[in-house]
Amino acid sequence: MNSEKNMLMFAPGWFQEIATTSEEDEKRDLLCYLSDTHKALHGVRARWFTMEDSIEYLRQAADDMQQEMLDEIEWERKQAHERMLEANKHAAAVRRAKKALPKTFKPFANLMEII
């Protein structure tokens, strides 16, 4: 984490400010970020990070978790796009199926030839 970087994304469009005034404040903010973001991604809190961990370790873990969040956002965006394409295909098929038949349509005209 760079010295000028004090914001980390924990959900799409949501950021947490990381205080860099003291190492203790930064560790506390990083621990909150890691816990909250891990819960958002995996459904459980990351309780294995502690204040005894080095600041470098916590910074790297936070950067890695933020990258995982960005990857998850990109994957969800692709999934939403695929669902939209599938819904468009379905809507087009329904429109074709509901299209009025021509008045000259005679479905059983060649029935004897088929049988």
Secondary structure, DSSP 8 states (H G I E B T S, - for coil): --TT--EEEEETTEEEE---SSHHHHHHHHHHHHHHHHHHHHSS--TT--TTS-HHHHHHHHHHHHHHHHHHHHHHHHHHHHHHHHHHHHHHHHHHHHS---TT--TTTTHHHH-
